Amino acid sequence: MNASTSQTRTLTPLRARSSLLTSRAASTIPLASESYEPLVKSVLSRRLLRIFLFSGAFCWASAFLWNAWNGGAFNPLSLSTLLLSCAFWVVGALPATVLRKTYLTATPTASSSPSKIVKAALTRRSTYAAAACYVLSAAAFTVLHVLLTKGEPKLSLFVKSRKHPYYLNGRFLFLALSQFTCASAFLLRHVMIDRFVVRWPPVTIKPATEMEPRPTSVNKPRIALTVVILTLLCIFASAAVFGLTRILLLPVLFRLPLVHLLLRPFATHFLRGPWTISLPWRHLGLLFRTFFLGATMVATWEVSDGLFDLYIAEPVSVSANTADPILTLVSGAQSASAYYQYFAYLELRDLVREDSAAASARRQALFADQKYNPPMWTSFSRASLVQLGKEYQHFLRRGAPVPAPAAPAPAAAPPPKKADPTPPTPLIRKPILKAPPQTPVRAVIDSFASDGTISQAIASTAEVGAAHIPELFRSVSTVAPVSTEVVVKEVKEVASAIDKVKFDVKSLPMEVLKAAKGRMGTDGVVGRYTELVYQRYVKEQSGKVKEWWEAERLAKAAEGYLPNRELDILIINVLTALACASLTEDRYGVVQKDLPRIIEAFITFSHAIEEFHRELTAKYPPPMEEELEEMAPEELEARNRIGIDVEGAIATSQPVHDALKEGVAKIARTFGDKLGGFRFPPRIARTLQLFVDYSAVGI
């Protein structure tokens, strides 16, 4: 019995008693790509279906009108109308919406002039994708329209002629040219207004009970005006290109040796026929058809873009469907995309500004969180201040990219070696062996050599003889024949002199040239009239267009200085609301630890914006009334444009400045004299003292 008991004891393993004090590693806050972004994407996918639905309804209305105009059934639910509406949606609305969704971004392009905007657009892949999308869509609309006309011979690719079956149809060419012109113009407008960027509604600093006004539908008058103006301009441009090609380009091409052989079977008939200026009056029906087709195509694109802009910028509320709303929004605030950050901060602002017991409990849970490492408040405040710091640095650089890191300093050169104090041993450059005596025969042979004694004697005798020759004969005898290089050099100098004379003739005053042209009779009158038109209209207008194309817009530049203005205002509002609520709801003082950094960030950013406003005012001071009276109309117009531009630049950064000042003022009113317990830099302390004094007197 004892033996079995001892054997059982030896076989039983020993176990340590589990302790309740075992430490567990705190988990980290979930990534935004795992917790917040999937929820937002699910909401956006449902909105995308709504965009497809409303754009399909517009295509159905357009197809019904086109089907009725072409003699189809006057029934909106007929099979032909439904098929045509589906075709319009597939070739027009669907590509435009997918293009916007693919290249959506929240950061605008930092370009301050139209020329820089176009140059920046040519470096992006999205521009070429948009060009291919709109050109192919225009081609599909043209083919659909030709098929819709039920084989009308006037819109076929070739004219109906047995003698010349390959003559191109001018009506079809004009229709296709106008549609491609509309596509190009729409692409240019797309690039100029930076259509891929999300257009956020303006964010204000109103109280929690007031919400910002948000659009609820597309701007129908703006869309209609855009469609009509763009289509009319494109038709006029297409008519001008078609007419100039027939008048100027084709006659020149038909005179070329080989080109006319290629063009003769297809375009000979364009050189004959009525005058070009009478063609629009002969084809009014084609002009109306082209206008309505272009308007339908442009309206389909514009309505699709308008619906996308409307639904893609609406607020997204997803935290109510999660177990921990604050954790979800804190995770979304740390997203790498500014687009998702905007939605997270917008919803978080509405949650923290609520005056209810549930909102107070959520704020206390945020302040007292210790389940995550780092805690939620630490992660959130760090992410918010880092985002504001990036915007602040970008603003200080005036929109310039982050400079490249400095190259490492080159390695120090090794110190020079010290010279050896020992003097060097001189080299003996003479033969050290005694030369054997020369034989008489060897001495005679060496004397006749080139450097022998006889040659040296003859050379010295010739120099002495030349000294007694008269100067005249000596100069003639010493002149060497001129080389070819010298002759070529002299010819080039003469040619350059002739070119200089020609340049001087070309640079004569315009009065002399006009007088010379005036002596040529009728040609002189025509020349003077042409020159007058060129100088007064063409050259002047081209100069204005070039100036407009390259002029820097201060307001546009200011938008590039603060590309995420709306997001900055939301961050400021959220930090301000949480800092003010921490006075009564922060039990452990975790927010007070970061309060000096928050106030310092607000005041420093505000000082930078104020300095920018002072720079603009000093660089472009408003003119006095006496100066305005003495200015010419052109100069007065230019000063007015500059004044409007300066006001626009100040207005662009003013909302951020107001949000910063309002945030500091709220914190000063909430904490009051308690701010004296914190340490601030001297400049920040002086500014903060002004806010405290103002809040003390009730301002």
C-alpha positions in Angstrom: 0.0 0.0 0.0 2.8 2.4 0.8 4.7 1.4 -2.3 1.7 2.2 -4.5 1.2 5.5 -2.8 4.7 6.6 -3.3 4.6 5.6 -6.9 1.5 7.7 -7.5 3.1 10.7 -5.9 6.2 10.5 -8.1 4.1 10.3 -11.3 1.8 13.3 -10.6 3.3 16.5 -12.1 3.7 19.6 -10.0 1.6 22.7 -10.9 2.2 26.3 -9.9 -0.8 28.1 -8.5 -2.3 30.6 -10.9 -2.0 34.2 -9.7 -4.6 36.9 -10.2 -1.8 39.5 -10.6 -0.6 38.2 -14.0 0.1 41.1 -16.3 -1.4 41.1 -19.8 -0.1 43.1 -22.7 -2.4 46.0 -23.6 -3.8 45.8 -27.1 -3.3 48.5 -29.7 -6.0 50.6 -31.2 -7.3 48.9 -34.4 -6.1 50.3 -37.7 -8.5 52.5 -39.7 -8.2 50.2 -42.7 -9.6 47.4 -40.5 -12.3 49.1 -38.4 -13.4 52.4 -39.8 -12.8 52.5 -43.5 -14.8 49.3 -44.4 -17.9 50.8 -42.7 -17.5 54.0 -44.7 -17.0 52.1 -47.9 -20.2 50.2 -47.4 -22.1 53.4 -47.0 -20.5 54.9 -50.1 -21.3 51.8 -52.2 -25.0 52.3 -51.4 -24.7 55.9 -52.4 -23.0 54.9 -55.7 -26.1 52.8 -56.5 -28.2 55.9 -56.0 -25.9 57.9 -58.4 -26.4 55.1 -61.0 -30.1 55.2 -60.5 -30.5 59.0 -60.9 -28.1 59.2 -63.8 -30.1 56.3 -65.5 -33.3 58.3 -65.0 -31.7 61.3 -66.8 -30.5 59.0 -69.6 -34.0 57.6 -69.9 -35.5 61.1 -70.3 -32.9 62.0 -73.0 -33.5 58.8 -74.9 -37.3 59.4 -74.8 -36.9 62.8 -76.4 -34.4 61.6 -79.0 -36.6 58.6 -79.9 -39.7 60.9 -80.3 -37.7 63.4 -82.4 -36.5 60.7 -84.8 -40.1 59.5 -85.4 -40.1 56.6 -82.9 -42.9 55.5 -80.7 -44.2 58.3 -78.4 -44.1 56.0 -75.4 -41.6 56.4 -72.6 -41.8 52.6 -71.8 -41.4 51.4 -75.3 -38.6 48.8 -76.0 -36.7 51.2 -78.3 -36.7 54.0 -75.6 -35.5 51.6 -72.9 -32.8 50.2 -75.1 -31.6 53.6 -76.1 -31.6 54.9 -72.5 -29.5 51.9 -71.5 -27.1 52.7 -74.4 -26.8 56.3 -73.3 -26.2 55.3 -69.7 -23.5 52.7 -70.7 -21.6 55.0 -73.1 -22.1 58.3 -71.1 -23.0 58.2 -67.5 -21.2 55.0 -66.4 -17.7 55.9 -67.7 -17.9 59.4 -66.2 -18.9 58.0 -62.7 -16.4 55.2 -62.7 -13.7 57.7 -63.7 -14.5 60.0 -60.8 -14.6 57.1 -58.4 -11.2 55.7 -59.5 -9.2 58.9 -59.3 -11.0 60.5 -56.3 -8.8 62.6 -54.0 -9.2 65.0 -51.2 -6.1 67.1 -51.8 -6.4 69.8 -54.5 -3.6 70.7 -57.0 -1.3 73.4 -55.8 -1.2 75.6 -59.0 -1.7 79.3 -59.1 -2.2 80.0 -62.8 -4.0 78.2 -65.7 -0.7 77.4 -67.4 0.6 75.7 -64.2 -2.6 73.8 -63.8 -2.4 72.4 -67.3 1.3 71.5 -66.9 0.6 69.8 -63.6 -2.4 67.9 -65.2 -0.2 66.6 -68.0 2.1 64.9 -65.4 -0.8 62.9 -63.9 -2.1 59.6 -65.2 -5.7 60.5 -64.4 -5.7 63.2 -67.1 -4.9 60.8 -69.9 -7.5 58.3 -68.5 -10.1 61.1 -68.6 -9.1 62.1 -72.1 -9.5 58.5 -73.3 -12.8 58.2 -71.5 -14.4 61.3 -73.0 -13.1 60.8 -76.5 -14.4 57.2 -76.6 -17.7 58.3 -75.1 -18.0 61.0 -77.8 -17.3 58.5 -80.5 -19.9 56.1 -79.1 -22.5 58.9 -78.9 -21.8 59.8 -82.6 -22.2 56.2 -83.7 -25.4 55.8 -81.7 -26.8 58.9 -83.3 -25.9 57.7 -86.8 -27.6 54.4 -86.1 -30.6 56.1 -84.6 -31.2 58.1 -87.8 -32.1 54.7 -89.5 -29.6 54.8 -92.2 -30.1 58.4 -93.4 -27.8 58.9 -96.4 -26.9 62.4 -95.4 -25.1 61.1 -92.3 -23.2 58.2 -93.7 -19.4 58.0 -93.7 -19.2 58.2 -97.6 -21.4 60.0 -100.0 -23.8 58.0 -102.1 -22.1 58.3 -105.5 -21.4 55.6 -108.0 -18.7 57.6 -109.7 -16.9 58.6 -106.5 -17.9 56.0 -103.9 -15.0 57.0 -101.5 -15.8 60.7 -101.2 -16.0 61.5 -97.5 -19.4 62.9 -96.3 -18.8 66.5 -95.0 -21.9 66.4 -92.8 -20.7 63.3 -91.0 -17.2 64.8 -90.6 -18.7 68.0 -89.1 -20.9 66.0 -86.7 -17.9 63.9 -85.5 -15.6 67.0 -85.3 -18.1 68.9 -83.1 -18.5 65.9 -80.7 -14.7 65.5 -80.3 -14.5 69.3 -79.8 -17.1 69.0 -77.0 -15.1 66.2 -75.4 -11.9 68.2 -75.6 -13.6 71.3 -74.1 -15.2 69.3 -71.3 -11.8 67.7 -70.5 -10.2 71.2 -70.4 -12.9 72.4 -68.0 -12.4 69.2 -66.0 -8.7 70.0 -65.6 -9.2 73.7 -64.8 -11.7 73.2 -62.0 -9.8 70.1 -60.6 -12.8 67.9 -60.9 -11.2 64.8 -59.2 -11.0 66.7 -55.9 -13.8 66.3 -53.3 -15.7 69.6 -52.9 -16.4 69.8 -49.2 -19.2 72.1 -47.9 -17.9 75.0 -45.9 -17.2 74.2 -42.2 -18.1 76.9 -39.7 -17.5 77.4 -36.0 -21.2 77.6 -35.1 -22.5 76.1 -31.9 -23.6 72.5 -31.6 -27.2 73.4 -32.1 -26.6 74.9 -35.5 -25.5 72.8 -38.4 -23.8 73.9 -41.7 -26.1 74.2 -44.7 -25.5 71.4 -47.1 -26.8 71.0 -50.6 -29.6 68.5 -51.1 -29.7 68.4 -54.9 -27.6 69.3 -57.9 -27.5 72.8 -59.1 -29.8 72.6 -62.1 -29.4 76.2 -63.4 -25.7 76.0 -63.3 -25.7 72.7 -65.2 -28.1 74.0 -67.8 -26.0 77.2 -68.3 -22.8 75.2 -68.5 -24.2 72.8 -71.1 -25.6 75.5 -73.4 -22.5 77.7 -73.3 -20.0 74.9 -73.8 -22.0 73.3 -76.6 -22.4 76.6 -78.5 -18.7 77.5 -78.2 -17.7 74.0 -79.4 -20.0 74.3 -82.5 -18.6 77.7 -83.4 -15.1 76.4 -83.0 -15.8 73.3 -85.1 -17.4 75.4 -87.8 -14.3 77.7 -87.9 -11.9 74.7 -88.0 -13.9 73.1 -90.8 -14.1 76.3 -92.8 -10.4 77.1 -92.4 -9.4 73.6 -93.4 -11.4 73.8 -96.6 -10.1 77.3 -97.5 -6.5 77.2 -96.4 -5.3 73.7 -95.6 -6.7 71.5 -98.3 -5.4 73.7 -101.2 -1.9 73.6 -99.8 -2.1 69.8 -99.2 -3.2 69.2 -102.8 -0.2 71.0 -104.1 2.2 68.7 -102.4 3.8 66.0 -104.7 2.6 62.8 -103.0 -0.1 63.9 -100.6 -2.5 64.9 -103.3 -2.4 61.4 -104.6 -3.6 60.1 -101.3 -6.3 62.8 -100.8 -7.7 62.8 -104.3 -10.0 59.7 -103.9 -11.5 61.1 -100.6 -11.5 64.9 -100.5 -11.4 66.3 -104.0 -15.0 67.4 -103.9 -14.2 69.7 -100.9 -12.3 72.0 -103.3 -15.4 72.6 -105.4 -18.9 73.5 -104.4 -20.4 76.7 -102.9 -18.6 79.2 -100.9 -17.6 78.2 -97.4 -19.3 81.1 -95.7 -22.7 80.0 -97.1 -22.4 76.4 -95.8 -24.0 77.1 -92.4 -27.1 78.6 -94.0 -27.4 75.6 -96.3 -27.2 73.1 -93.4 -29.2 74.7 -90.6 -30.8 71.3 -89.8 -27.3 69.8 -89.3 -26.3 72.6 -86.9 -29.4 72.0 -84.8 -28.9 68.3 -84.8 -25.2 68.8 -83.8 -26.2 71.1 -81.0 -28.7 68.8 -79.4 -26.4 65.8 -79.7 -23.6 67.7 -78.1 -25.9 69.1 -75.4 -27.2 65.6 -74.6 -23.6 64.2 -74.3 -22.3 67.1 -72.2 -25.4 67.1 -70.0 -25.0 63.4 -69.3 -21.4 63.9 -68.2 -22.3 67.0 -66.1 -25.3 65.4 -64.4 -23.2 62.4 -63.5 -20.4 64.6 -62.1 -22.9 66.7 -60.2 -24.6 63.7 -58.6 -21.2 62.3 -57.7 -20.1 65.6 -56.0 -23.4 65.7 -54.1 -23.4 62.2 -52.6 -19.7 61.7 -52.2 -19.3 64.7 -49.8 -22.4 64.0 -47.6 -21.6 63.2 -43.9 -21.2 59.5 -43.0 -22.4 58.2 -39.6 -21.2 54.7 -38.9 -20.2 54.8 -35.2 -23.8 54.1 -34.0 -23.5 50.6 -35.5 -20.4 49.7 -33.5 -19.8 48.5 -30.0 -17.5 51.4 -29.1 -18.3 54.5 -31.1 -15.4 56.6 -29.7 -12.9 53.8 -30.4 -14.1 53.6 -34.0 -13.9 57.3 -34.6 -10.4 57.6 -32.9 -9.3 54.8 -35.2 -10.7 56.6 -38.3 -9.0 59.9 -37.2 -5.7 58.1 -37.7 -6.4 57.1 -41.3 -3.8 57.7 -43.9 -6.4 59.2 -46.3 -7.7 62.8 -45.6 -11.0 61.7 -47.1 -11.8 59.2 -44.3 -10.3 61.6 -41.7 -12.8 64.2 -42.7 -15.8 61.9 -42.0 -14.3 60.7 -38.7 -13.6 64.1 -37.3 -17.0 65.4 -38.5 -18.9 62.6 -36.7 -16.6 62.9 -33.7 -17.3 66.7 -33.5 -21.0 66.0 -33.3 -20.6 63.4 -30.6 -18.3 65.4 -28.3 -20.4 68.6 -28.6 -23.6 66.9 -27.4 -24.9 68.1 -24.0 -26.3 64.8 -22.7 -25.4 62.2 -20.1 -24.5 59.7 -22.8 -22.1 62.1 -24.5 -20.5 62.9 -21.1 -20.0 59.2 -20.4 -18.4 58.8 -23.8 -16.0 61.7 -23.2 -15.1 60.3 -19.7 -14.4 56.9 -21.3 -12.1 58.5 -23.8 -10.2 60.4 -21.1 -9.9 57.5 -18.7 -9.1 54.8 -21.2 -6.2 52.4 -20.2 -7.1 49.3 -22.1 -5.0 50.3 -25.1 -1.4 51.1 -25.5 -1.0 54.0 -26.1 -4.4 55.1 -24.6 -7.1 56.5 -26.9 -6.6 60.1 -25.8 -2.9 59.9 -26.3 -3.2 58.4 -29.8 -6.0 60.9 -30.8 -4.2 64.0 -29.5 -1.0 63.0 -31.1 -2.6 62.3 -34.5 -4.5 65.6 -34.4 -1.5 67.7 -33.5 0.6 65.9 -36.1 -2.0 66.7 -38.8 -2.1 70.4 -37.7 1.7 70.5 -37.6 1.9 69.2 -41.2 -0.5 71.8 -42.3 1.4 74.5 -40.4 4.7 73.5 -42.0 3.1 73.4 -45.5 1.7 76.8 -44.9 5.1 78.2 -43.9 6.6 76.8 -47.1 3.8 78.5 -49.0 2.7 75.3 -50.6 6.2 74.2 -51.7 7.0 70.4 -51.4 9.0 69.1 -48.5 12.7 69.8 -49.2 14.9 66.8 -49.8 17.2 65.9 -46.9 20.5 67.6 -46.9 23.4 65.6 -48.4 25.8 64.2 -45.9 28.9 66.3 -45.4 31.9 65.1 -47.3 34.6 63.3 -45.4 37.4 65.5 -44.1 40.5 65.6 -46.3 43.5 63.9 -44.8 46.1 66.3 -43.4 49.0 67.1 -45.8 52.1 65.2 -45.1 55.0 67.1 -43.6 57.9 67.8 -45.8 61.1 65.8 -45.1 63.6 68.2 -43.5 66.5 66.2 -45.1 67.7 68.0 -48.3 67.4 65.9 -51.4 70.5 64.5 -53.0 71.2 66.5 -56.3 71.2 64.5 -59.5 74.2 64.5 -61.7 73.0 65.2 -65.2 76.5 64.8 -66.9 77.9 61.5 -68.1 79.9 60.1 -65.2 82.2 58.1 -67.5 84.9 59.8 -69.5 84.0 59.8 -73.2 86.5 58.3 -75.5 88.3 60.6 -77.9 86.7 61.0 -81.3 88.5 59.9 -84.4 89.2 62.5 -87.2 86.7 60.8 -89.5 84.0 60.9 -86.9 84.6 64.6 -86.2 84.2 65.5 -89.9 80.9 63.6 -90.2 79.5 65.3 -87.0 80.3 68.7 -88.4 78.1 68.2 -91.4 75.1 67.1 -89.2 72.0 69.3 -88.7 73.3 70.6 -85.4 76.9 70.5 -86.3 79.4 73.4 -86.4 79.1 74.1 -90.1 75.3 74.4 -89.9 75.4 76.7 -87.0 77.9 78.9 -88.8 75.7 79.1 -91.9 72.7 80.1 -89.8 74.5 82.8 -88.0 75.9 84.2 -91.2 72.4 84.3 -92.7 71.1 86.3 -89.8 73.9 88.8 -90.0 73.2 89.2 -93.8 69.5 89.8 -93.2 70.3 92.6 -90.8 71.9 94.6 -93.7 68.9 94.1 -96.1 66.7 97.2 -96.4 63.4 97.2 -94.5 61.3 97.2 -97.6 62.9 94.1 -99.1 63.1 92.4 -95.7 59.2 92.7 -95.1 58.5 91.3 -98.5 60.8 88.4 -98.0 59.5 87.5 -94.6 55.8 87.5 -95.5 54.5 83.9 -95.4 51.7 82.7 -97.7 48.2 83.2 -96.2 46.7 80.0 -94.8 43.2 78.7 -95.7 42.1 79.1 -92.1 42.8 82.8 -92.1 40.8 83.3 -95.4 37.8 81.4 -94.0 38.0 83.5 -90.8 37.9 86.7 -92.8 35.0 85.5 -94.9 33.0 84.7 -91.8 33.7 88.2 -90.4 32.4 89.8 -93.6 29.2 87.6 -93.5 28.6 88.5 -89.9 28.9 92.2 -90.8 26.4 91.7 -93.6 24.0 90.0 -91.2 24.4 92.9 -88.8 23.5 95.3 -91.5 20.4 93.3 -92.3 19.4 93.2 -88.7 19.8 97.0 -88.5 17.5 97.4 -91.5 14.9 95.2 -89.9 15.0 97.2 -86.7 14.3 100.5 -88.4 11.4 102.5 -86.8 7.9 101.5 -87.8 7.3 104.9 -89.3 10.0 104.4 -91.9 8.6 101.0 -92.9 5.1 102.4 -93.1 6.4 105.2 -95.3 8.2 102.7 -97.6 5.0 100.5 -97.8 2.9 103.6 -98.6 4.8 104.1 -101.9 3.7 100.8 -103.3 0.2 101.8 -104.3 -2.6 99.3 -103.6 -0.3 96.9 -102.0 0.9 99.6 -99.6 -2.7 100.3 -98.6 -3.4 96.6 -98.0 -0.2 96.2 -96.1 -0.9 99.2 -93.9 -4.4 98.0 -93.2 -3.2 94.5 -92.3 -0.4 95.9 -90.1 -2.9 98.2 -88.4 -5.3 95.2 -87.7 -2.4 93.1 -86.5 -0.9 95.7 -84.2 -4.2 97.0 -82.7 -6.3 93.8 -82.4 -4.4 90.6 -82.9 -1.2 91.5 -81.1 -3.0 93.3 -78.3 -5.6 90.5 -77.7 -2.9 87.8 -77.9 -0.9 89.7 -75.3 -4.0 89.9 -73.0 -4.7 86.2 -73.4 -1.0 85.3 -72.7 -1.1 87.5 -69.6 -4.3 85.8 -68.4 -2.9 82.4 -69.1 0.4 83.0 -67.1 -0.9 85.4 -64.4 -0.5 84.2 -60.8 -3.8 84.1 -58.8 -3.2 84.9 -55.2 -6.5 83.3 -54.1 -5.6 80.1 -56.0 -2.1 80.2 -54.4 -3.6 80.6 -50.9 -5.8 77.5 -51.6 -2.6 75.6 -52.2 -1.1 76.9 -48.9 -4.0 75.3 -46.9 -5.2 72.4 -49.0 -7.1 70.7 -46.2 -8.8 73.7 -44.7 -12.1 72.0 -43.8 -10.3 69.2 -42.1 -8.2 71.6 -40.1 -11.2 73.4 -38.8 -12.8 70.1 -37.8 -9.7 69.1 -35.9 -9.6 72.5 -34.1 -13.3 72.2 -33.1 -12.9 68.7 -31.8 -9.7 69.5 -29.7 -11.4 72.6 -28.4 -14.5 70.8 -27.3 -12.6 68.0 -25.6 -10.2 70.4 -23.9 -13.1 72.5 -22.4 -14.9 69.3 -21.3 -11.8 68.0 -19.6 -12.1 70.6 -16.8 -14.9 68.7 -15.2 -14.8 65.2 -16.9 -11.1 64.4 -16.9 -10.5 62.6 -13.6 -6.8 61.8 -14.1 -5.6 65.0 -15.8 -4.5 63.3 -19.0 -5.9 66.2 -21.1 -4.4 68.9 -18.9 -1.0 67.3 -19.7 -1.5 68.1 -23.4 -3.3 71.4 -22.9 -0.2 73.6 -23.3 0.7 71.9 -26.5 -2.8 72.4 -27.9 -2.8 76.1 -27.0 0.7 76.6 -28.3 -0.2 74.9 -31.6 -3.3 77.1 -32.0 -1.6 80.4 -31.3 1.5 79.6 -33.4 -0.7 78.6 -36.4 -2.8 81.8 -35.9 0.3 84.0 -35.8 1.5 82.4 -39.1 -1.8 83.2 -40.8 -1.8 86.8 -39.4 1.8 87.3 -40.8 0.6 86.1 -44.2 -2.2 88.6 -44.1 0.2 91.4 -43.2 2.5 90.4 -46.1 -0.4 90.6 -48.6 -1.5 94.0 -47.3 2.1 95.3 -47.4 2.8 93.9 -50.8 -0.4 95.1 -52.4 -1.5 98.2 -50.4 -4.9 99.7 -51.4 -4.5 102.9 -53.4 -5.5 106.3 -51.9 -8.5 108.2 -53.3 -6.1 110.8 -54.9 -4.2 108.0 -56.7 -7.5 106.5 -58.0 -8.5 109.8 -59.5 -5.2 110.1 -61.4 -5.1 106.5 -62.7 -5.8 105.5 -66.3 -8.8 103.2 -66.8 -6.5 100.2 -67.7 -4.4 100.8 -64.5 -7.5 101.2 -62.4 -8.9 98.0 -63.7 -5.7 96.2 -63.0 -5.6 97.5 -59.4 -9.1 96.5 -58.9 -8.3 92.9 -60.0 -5.4 92.8 -57.6 -7.5 94.1 -54.8 -10.2 91.4 -55.4 -7.4 88.8 -55.6 -5.9 89.9 -52.3 -9.3 89.8 -50.7 -9.9 86.3 -52.0 -6.5 85.1 -50.7 -7.3 86.5 -47.2 -10.8 85.0 -47.3 -9.4 81.6 -48.1 -7.3 81.4 -44.9 -9.7 83.4 -42.8 -11.9 80.5 -41.7 -8.9 78.6 -40.3 -7.8 81.8 -38.5 -11.2 82.3 -37.0 -11.4 78.7 -35.8 -8.0 79.0 -34.1 -8.9 82.2 -32.3 -12.3 80.9 -31.3 -10.7 77.8 -29.9 -8.2 79.7 -27.8 -10.9 82.0 -26.6 -13.2 79.1 -25.5 -10.3 77.5 -23.6 -9.5 80.8 -22.0 -13.1 81.4 -21.0 -13.4 77.8 -19.6 -10.2 77.7 -17.6 -9.7 81.3 -16.8 -7.1 81.9 -14.1 -6.3 78.2 -13.9 -4.2 78.6 -17.0 -1.6 80.3 -14.7 -0.6 76.9 -13.5 0.8 75.9 -17.0 4.0 76.9 -18.5 4.1 78.6 -22.0 6.8 80.2 -24.1 6.9 84.0 -23.6 5.3 84.9 -26.9 2.5 82.3 -26.4 2.0 83.5 -22.9 1.5 87.1 -23.9 -1.0 86.2 -26.6 -2.9 83.9 -24.2 -3.0 86.6 -21.5 -4.8 88.9 -24.0 -7.5 86.2 -24.5 -7.8 85.7 -20.7 -8.2 89.4 -20.1 -10.8 89.7 -22.8 -12.8 86.8 -21.4 -12.6 88.3 -17.9 -14.3 91.5 -19.0 -16.9 89.5 -20.9 -15.8 90.3 -24.5 
